């Protein structure tokens, strides 16, 4: 999801900037699209054993991560010679490992029945 998000932002920078603020021009069609995207994310979260609330947190965190990269890259803000793509892959790995670690920790803290 993160890689596709970045690719879309790179290929369609003006459209990407416009759709970031769906709540400002929400109509039925945009709400339907947004609902479909959220449903997919909730389904993926459920596959990982997340509750809907945990999935919402995960979605927001992922959006912040990928939007940050897309926005900084779109404004040519990565000036250091290290590959921005490698940094993005590093961030995705850390994000996924963080989710896994958090879920393991939360499940370990649940009372045993």
N, C-alpha and C positions, 0 to 999 in steps of 0.2 A: 504494500500500500504506500509506504513512504517513498519508494523509488518511482512509482507511477506519479505520485503527487509532484515530486520534484521535476520529473520529465514534462508534465503538463505545464507547470509554471515556467519552465524554460522555453517551451514551444509556443506558449500563448501568454506572454507576460501581461498584456493589457486586460485580457479576459480574466486571467488569474486574479489580478488586483481588483477587478470589478466584483467578482463573485465572493470575495472574502467577506463582504458585508451583506450577506443575504438577508439578514434581519432588517436592513434598511429599506428593502424593496420587496419584501415578502409578498408573494402572491400564491395562488393555489398551485401553479405548476412548479415554482421553486420549492415550495414546502413539500410537495410530493417527492421531488428529487432528493431533498435533504432527508426526508423520512426514510427513503430507500437506502441511502448511504448509512444512516444511523442503524437501521435494521441489520445491514450486513456487518457492521462493526459489533453490534450486540451479539450476533450469531457467532462471530469469531471469538469474542470474549467468553461466551458460554462454552465453546469448545475447549477453552483453557481452564474452565471451572470457575469463571468469574460470575459474580452476581451482576445484575443490571447496573447497580450503582458503581461497582468496581469497573465495569466496562465503560461507563460514562467518564470516570476519572482517566482511564487508559486512553480513551479517544481524545480527551482534552490535552493530555500530555503529548500524545503523538502529534496532534495538530500544532501545538506550540513548537515542538521540535522541528517538524518539516516546514512549517511556515517561517520560522526563524531562518532556517537555511535558505529557503526559496527567496525570502525578502532580502537578506543580506547579499546573496549571490546575484539577484536581479538588479541590485544597485551597485554591483561590482565592489562589494565591501570586503571580499577575501583577497587582500593584497599580498599576504605572505606566500612564499613560494611553495609551501606544502599544499598538496592537492586538496581542494575543497571536497571533491568526490570521495577521497579516502577519509577525510574527516567526517563526512556524512555517514559513510559505512561504519566507521568507528562509533558514531553516536547511535546509529540504529542497533548495533551489537550491544552497546551499554544499556539502551532502552529495553531491549528484549531480555537481557540478563537480569535487569532490575525488576521487570515484571515477574519473571520466574522466581527470583529470590523472594520477592514480597509475597507471592502466593504460597510458596513453601512455608515461609515464616508464619503467615496468617493461619494456614491449615494446621501447622504444628501447635499453635496456641489454642485451637479449638478443644473444648473438653471432649474426652473420649467417651463414647456411649457403650 
